[in-house]
Amino acid sequence: MSNRPLAAAGRLVPLLRAGLIAGIVIAAAAYPLVALTGLGAKATAHAVEHKTKLLTTALPAETSYLYAPDGKTVLTMFYEEYRQYTKLSDMSPNIQQAIVAAEDSRFYQHHGVDPKGVARAFVANTRSSGVSQGASTLTMQYVRMALRDSATTPKEVQEATQQTSLRKVKEMRMALDLEKEMSKEQILERYLNSAYFGHRAYGIYAASEIFFSKTPKDLTPVEAATLAGLVKSPSEYDPADSDQKEATGRRNYVLDRMSQLGYLSPDSAAAAKSEPIRLKLTNPPNDCAAVPDKYNSWGFACDYLKNWWSAQPAFGENRLERMDKLRRGGYRIVLSIDPKIQEAAEKNVGAKEGTGSPFANGIVVAEPGTGRVKAMAVNRTYSLDLSENPQSSNPEAGPKVKANYPNTVAPLLGGGDLPGYQAGSTFKMFPMLAALDSGMTLSTSFNAPYRYKSAVYDGWAPSNASGAMTGQQTMWSGFGKSVNTYFVWLEEKVGADRAVRLAEQLGLRWRTDVDREQASPTKVKKWGAFTLGVSDATPLEMANAYAAVAADGRYCEAIPVSAIMNRDGTPATSVTPGGLHREVAKPRCRQVVSADAARAATDAARCPTGDTPARGGCGGWSTADSVRGTVGRPVAGKTGTTDSTRSAWFVAYTPELAAASFISDPDNPFNAVGDGQSQIPIAAVAETLRDGLKGQPTRQFTPPSDAIVG
């Protein structure tokens, strides 16, 4: 017997020359016994050594988990291969013994390659003129799986799995080398975390959960033998099949082998074989559509997280690489949503317009000073099932185009590729901030007519919504009453380009061809209508832009997470242009306007809400004077409506929170919501701020300086 492997190897070359590769492809495993002693070794040694070193550190793909803010409640997972890496010490000895019995009974005797197994396989395959028996040890199988899992190109995947003599040569050489670098326990741990057990279960943790709804530590001998039997052929031995005959036979074979190896007594093995296979199947959630019903509205925040993730250079050079990292990187992600504020938002949007309305009423709440998103809610059910949705309200849509209600996964609140909705007079914040930051004062006065013909904007002549707005106005009264002609005049003074660029610095992006053209260097100075909110914006953008004003002019990028941990428990980081490592989940803030300018804008923005500014007068009336009474604490904000009230907005903030709400038809912007609906966003914001801040101490806005009051 001791000479058979060498004899087998000697017979291999003539057989290959005879063109019988297909019939003896696994028998070629005998080749390395000669090859590694000299023949062909030099040609592959360097590459094999390099890859072997990589395998000592390479880990298989792992599922990423998305948690609620408590860091414990799992909202969903992201994976291509459902897997959670588990240490050998957290696995039952039963599964360790079962896999050795099933796949490599001499695992603890050989050094990566089993000469007896090679010889036995070669003889069997030669006699059968085909592939009837393999010779791969657990170590060799792990090498193959690790090369496959670490492959970054289709070519590397093919090289790792193709049935060729050269692949076997490299695999056996790497197995021998790997056992010099890693212990048997380390190899077994890697193997059990890499093997595929069927039903999208990669690794023993996933297999234990999917088939038996338990952890690997709790597997019984019967369960362990069932799972170990799957590795050879997950589909053939699938115990979830209605006919468990093949699965039971394979399980019993493993139990017999465990008994023969001394892992089980003959009586224990016999008793185990008499038991039926009892499954307790689990279907692990995957992606945002699998968020539990209890947290259905959180699906929109989950979807925003994915869009945000896909734009983060920390996770790859392009969108494809970044999403691959999310599904394979084993991250632990904690969503920034605040359950109390989210509950308030859910309750207060769609109070009058339910999920069955074509008009979407949504709200986003952001935290000043961090940019963290605290709530995202809209009167829609987050679902991929559009079968019961009616036809779209857009007359230009085809008859088969479904509406966005009651079910949708469209990013109606922002963070995706939808342009948003015209935001009306909420945009007056931008020229006012630009004017204050340029040195103008809150007391800047203009006798605003009902209609104003602009010489700067080539004779464009906008008018006010009401004749009651005519007369001398300051920033306080002009903002409180939303006087169009005052703000067109103010924008002329500061420059439309400066207002537009400031809005960009506060996070706004132009997503339509018209908006991009108007914001271009050649057009921007003539974009007089910008101050009236003719551009599309999302509630996510507007909440975060106003949050910067609440934070004394410090803008923080919108962020949907409070923590992102790598699979090893360390915070995920990115490298700044200066070479510094920065936690990806940390706020990213910068000062956009002076603190005094922001405080002055806030003082004026208290006028629309019925609040009392610290330094000036609001002119007797305002557009949302009920808000201060509803919120019950200092609050600033701005209403906004478009022509024919096709959409209506309200954006407001306290020192602690900023919220933006809209109502519009996402499918058809020409489907006007009507004047009667304009109060819906006002109520949604005011009541959400009230409910979300209930029980918290009341904080005051910092008044502006004398210099900027004027």
C-alpha positions, 0 to 999 in steps of 0.5 A: 500500500505504501507504494501505491500513491507513487505508482499512481502518480507515475501512471498519471502522465501517460493517461493525461497524454491519452486525453483522458483528463475528463475521466480522471480529473480528481485522480490528478490529486495524486500528481502533487505527491510527485510535483511537490518533490520537484516536478513542476513545483518551481513554476507555481511555488511563488504564487502558491506561497503568496496565496497561502499567506493571504488565506491565513488572514482572509475571512469569508463574507459575513452578513451585515446587521442593521439595528434600532438605536438600542443596538440590540433590536435587529431591524434587518440584515444585508447579505448575499451569503447569510453567514455569521462568523462563529468561533470554534469554542462557540460550536457544539463538539457534536458538529465538530466531530460530525463534520470530521466524520462526514468529510475527512476522518483522518483530519487529525492524522494528515498534514493537509493532504491524505496520501491514503485518500489520494491513492484510494480515489485514484484507484476508484476513479481509474476503475470507474473511468470517471469521477466516483470518489474524491480525495480532498481533505477538510484543509483542501476543501477550505483552501478551495472555499477560501480562494473562491470567497476571496476572489475579486474577478470572475477569472479568480473564481474560475481558477478556484473552482475549475476541475483541472489538474493544475488547480489540484496541484496548487490546492494540495500545495497550499493545503500542506503549507497552510497546515504549517501556518494554522492549527487544526482547530483554526482550519476546522473553525474556518471550514465550518464558517465557510461551508455551504449547507443549502437554503442560503445558509453559509457557515454553521451559524446560518445552518443552525439557525435556518434549519433548527432555529438555534445556535451552533453551541446547542446542536445535538448529535442528530442535528449535527449529523444532519447538517454535516451530511449536507456539505457533500450535496446540499440539494440532494440531501436537503432535509426540508424536502417533503421526502426526507429519505435521502437526508435521513440516509446521509445523516445515518451514514454520518452517525455510523462514522461518528460511532466508528471514530469513537465520537458516539457509542454504538448504542447512542448512534443506534438511538440517534438513527431511530429519530426522525429529522425534526426541523424548525425552519427560519427564514432570515430577513434580508434588505429593507423590505424585510423590516418587521411590520412593527417597524414598517415605516422605518423601511424608508430610513433603511432605504435612505441608509442604503443610498447614503452607504452607496455614496461613501468612499470609505466602503469602495471606489464605486457604488457596486463595490460599496454595496458589495461591502454592505452585503459581505462585510459583516458590519454592525450598523445602528440607525440614528432614528429616535423611536420616540420622535419616529412614533410622533412623526408616524402619528402626525403625518397622514392624519387627514391624508391616509395611505389611500391618497395620491397626495404624499404627506411626509416628514423628516426630522434632523438633529442640529449640530450632528445632521443625524436623521431622527425620524422619516415618515410618510403616509405610505406602506413600505412594501414591494408589493404594488399589486393593489395600487391604483393606476398612476394619477399622471395622465402621461403615464401608461395604463400599466403604470402603478401609483405610489400608494398605498405601497411603495419603496420610492424614496419620497422623503429624499436620499435617493434619485427622485428630484423632490418637490417645489418648496415654495417660500421656504427658500426665502431662508437662503437669500436672507441668510446670505444677506445677513452673512454679507453684512446686511441687518435684520432692520434692512427696510423696503417699501414692498409693493404688491407687484415688483418689476425687477430691473436686475431680472430683466423686467420679471414682475412677481407679486405678493399673495395678498395686498395686505403685504404691501408696505414697509417691511424688514426681514422680521415682517417680510419673513413672517408674512412671506412677502415675495416682493421684499425678498426678490428685492433682497435677493437683488441686493445680495445677488441670486448667485450668492443665495444659490451657492449658500443653499448648495453649501447647506446641502441642496442639490439640483436634480432636474435639467431646469434647476441645473441650468438655472444654477449654472455659472452662466444663468445663476445671477439671473435666477430671480425666482429662486427665492420663491422656491421654484426649485425642487427639494426634498424634506431631508435636504430642507430639514438639514438645511434649517438644522444648520441655522438652528446650530448657529450656522454650522452645517452637518451632512445628513447621516442616518447612523449613530454607529458603524462597527466592523466585524471585529467590533472596531468602528468603521473609519475612512481616511481623510485627504490629510491622512487622518482616520475618521469614524464614518458614523461621526458627524461631518460639520463645517461652519457655513455662515457666521453664528451671528448671521444664523442667530439673526435669521432665527430671530426673523424665522420666529415670526412665521410661527407666532413666536416672539423674536428677541430683537424685533417686531413681526408686523402684526400677523404671520403665516403659521401663527398657531405653531408656537402654541402647539409646540409650547416652546421657542420655535422658528420656521417657514411656510411654503406653497407653490403656484395653485398650491400644487405642493405645500411645505412647512419647515421649523426648528427648535434648538434641539430638532429641525423638521420639514414636512410637505404634501404633494402628488409625487406621481403628478406635480400638476395635481394640485393639493389645494389651499385647504391642504396647506395646513397639513404640513404645518400641523405635522411639524408642530405636533411632531416637535411637540410630541418628540420633545415632550418631557425635555427641558425648554431651551432658548434661542441665542439672540443676535448681536446689536450689530446685526440687528441694525 
